[in-house]
Amino acid sequence: MNSRVDLSNAIRALAMDAVQQANSGHPGMPMGMAEIAEALWIHHLKHNPANPAWMDRDRFVLSNGHGSMLLYALLHLTGYDLPMAEIRRFRQLHSKTPGHPERSCAPGVETTTGPLGQGLANAIGMAIAERVLAAQFNRDGFPIVDHHTYVFLGDGCLMEGISHEACSLAGTLGLAKLIAIYDDNGISIDSEKGQIRQWFTDDVKRRFEAYGWRVIAGVDGHDVAAVERAIRRARREKSRPTLICARTTIAKGAPTKANTGAAHGAPLGEKEVAAAREAIGWRSPPFEIPQHVYDGWDARQRGAAAERRWKRRFNAYEKQYPEAAAELRRRMAGELPAGWRADCDALLAGVNAKTEAVATRKASQNTIEALAPVLPELIGGSADLAGSNLTMWSGSRPLGKAGGGNYLFFGVREFGMAGIVNGLALHGGLIPYGATFLVFSDYARNALRVAALMRIRAIYVFTHDSVGLGEDGPTHQPIEHAACLRLIPNMEVWRPCDAVEAAVAWIAAIERRDGPTSLLLSRQNLPFQKRSGEQLAAISRGGYVLAEAAGAAPQAVIIATGSEVPLALAAQQALAGEGIAVRVVSMPSTTVFDRQDAAWRDAVLPPGVPRAAVEAGVSDYWRKYVGLDGAVVGVDRYGESAPAAEVFRFLGVTAENVVKAVRSLL
Ligand SMILES: Cc1ncc(C[n+]2csc(CCOP(=O)(O)OP(=O)(O)O)c2C)c(N)n1
């Protein structure tokens, strides 16, 4: 038996057997990329299976995540804690081997992939993170942050628009330590019906060269030595990201299904699997790997030695630069700086004392300005709306073609931005934010969803949060967006009503370690709200009594968010004049409020007291708070192009209508 060939064939066997056993999955890609995986994982990848969290490991992203069995096979074979029992349970409930790789499902899975193209954007974020951290922490003779980011991708990733957004920016930024390997097999799903060239004829080489990438084209993806050489050349590159285009045959080794769409996403079938075994000379039964193959793959010794070498370097660095070393440790652990709480308290006290009426987007910028100097891990940017989103602060240093920085001009690339922000968060050591108009959160939406699925600390700043943006009109006026974001499980959403709530929202987003946050901010100025100390503390509960009914128990409760809180307060006053006692609840974060205990929720929204809600967005969402018998003043149509005050009046988002709504309840 040729033991060399057995290494890649082990991947083929595991992929076809696991897919066959699960009776679902994608055998074709792992069988087609087996030699490429061998070339990278055995000859180049710097990793330690015993410590998947080693901070200076190379990052590996499988952007064509449907080929998950490739990753699981690699993790198993190289010695990660992913036993064969888990490979046997591929795609079964609560296994560590779900259909598509999910971050943290198994040690060594860096990010959740499957939605094509996003892994590529994540990898670009990781490569940016490496460069930023290297610039901040490396010292002469001490390259302690010094790793590559590798990403596998297929035709699907390249057809997705996000690949254009993200790769265009990666070229502009000159991310030399990013190495992408393209599985150029001429097959995607509809290839069952015809060849891919009916729907994908890009000249990929010239496309990426036009982005400013280095392209190593025409590599035989089944020639381990050729791929190994291409990766070696790519690693020497100093100023550009590299794309290696590797010609492969999907499901290579399967006698009748290789090079067909049929092998993309379905079990090969018992007969074909048996024939493939025969064809590739694989004699072992399913889920058995000969010892010499395990020995060939085992990366534990090499990995431990690599990490030891790095640790020696880090220890020497720590001796010379104890503060920097401690800071890097802190940041990679995701901990906030000592004194953080005191800084936040001082900030809140200052904002509260200032009593300033500002747009919450401006309040957000003021918060960034106050916190960024004590939070060097904060890195962010906007999708070409820096002046509108107000995401820059006095210490913003834009990232360019070389070196570090803490500000990203993402360009007009919302989806790419969100995928990159996710990659920055996944890398560790940074707390990233990305910004655009709320209405364009849709462009980024699937990356927001994946961030929530992964539970990563990514912060999205969405300004111009309602029809209150005015003259730009219905194309730019979000209607359903706040509700849509709140419906994403694990997504925290804040829509603050003034500078104080905006600061609390930012602090909560930064302190949240297990999920992303969307901050919905107004274009227009909003009045400052006076609060007691108790009320100040209650903001972080997501919903609280901002203005109690005067003189009597409340006959009704008005719930409001953001720019509609002043309308609720005006309605409260008007109703008081009629002898109707009403409580106003400010609900900057429904998602946070929903997690409070019943005692808090009932204290804020007393059961049995009628409720009205006011928010310049779809009314349906508020039914869960006001009930079918409650009233909602909302916007269930597209907006209008006119000055903000006129639009509010025209759409009926007014204090008078809130008054009417409350009256209708009594
Ligand atoms: C955003 C997105 N759209 C659609 C799909 C469904 N899908 C999974 S794989 C695939 C085709 C991918 O083709 P290619 O990258 O060439 O993979 P190969 O057939 O070579 O394995 C599609 C459409 C998906 N996973 N993500």
PDBQT file of the ligand as one rigid body, heavy atoms in Angstrom, charges set to zero:
ROOT
HETATM    1  C1  LIG A 701     -25.723  31.586   0.846  1.00  0.00    +0.000 C 
HETATM    2  C2  LIG A 701     -25.971  30.187   0.425  1.00  0.00    +0.000 A 
HETATM    3  N1  LIG A 701     -26.755  29.935  -0.629  1.00  0.00    +0.000 NA
HETATM    4  C3  LIG A 701     -27.011  28.664  -1.004  1.00  0.00    +0.000 A 
HETATM    5  C4  LIG A 701     -26.486  27.623  -0.317  1.00  0.00    +0.000 A 
HETATM    6  C5  LIG A 701     -26.812  26.208  -0.724  1.00  0.00    +0.000 C 
HETATM    7  N2  LIG A 701     -25.615  25.579  -1.322  1.00  0.00    +0.000 N 
HETATM    8  C6  LIG A 701     -24.783  24.823  -0.621  1.00  0.00    +0.000 A 
HETATM    9  S1  LIG A 701     -23.465  24.293  -1.497  1.00  0.00    +0.000 SA
HETATM   10  C7  LIG A 701     -24.037  25.071  -2.899  1.00  0.00    +0.000 A 
HETATM   11  C8  LIG A 701     -23.266  24.984  -4.182  1.00  0.00    +0.000 C 
HETATM   12  C9  LIG A 701     -21.847  25.287  -3.944  1.00  0.00    +0.000 C 
HETATM   13  O1  LIG A 701     -21.080  24.971  -5.023  1.00  0.00    +0.000 OA
HETATM   14  P1  LIG A 701     -19.528  24.821  -4.843  1.00  0.00    +0.000 P 
HETATM   15  O2  LIG A 701     -19.007  25.871  -3.965  1.00  0.00    +0.000 OA
HETATM   16  O3  LIG A 701     -18.925  24.695  -6.199  1.00  0.00    +0.000 OA
HETATM   17  O4  LIG A 701     -19.387  23.469  -4.036  1.00  0.00    +0.000 OA
HETATM   18  P2  LIG A 701     -19.044  22.020  -4.594  1.00  0.00    +0.000 P 
HETATM   19  O5  LIG A 701     -20.182  21.596  -5.447  1.00  0.00    +0.000 OA
HETATM   20  O6  LIG A 701     -17.792  22.141  -5.356  1.00  0.00    +0.000 OA
HETATM   21  O7  LIG A 701     -18.937  21.208  -3.356  1.00  0.00    +0.000 OA
HETATM   22  C10 LIG A 701     -25.220  25.726  -2.642  1.00  0.00    +0.000 A 
HETATM   23  C11 LIG A 701     -25.976  26.494  -3.652  1.00  0.00    +0.000 C 
HETATM   24  C12 LIG A 701     -25.683  27.922   0.804  1.00  0.00    +0.000 A 
HETATM   25  N3  LIG A 701     -25.134  26.974   1.557  1.00  0.00    +0.000 N 
HETATM   26  N4  LIG A 701     -25.417  29.193   1.131  1.00  0.00    +0.000 NA
ENDROOT
TORSDOF 0
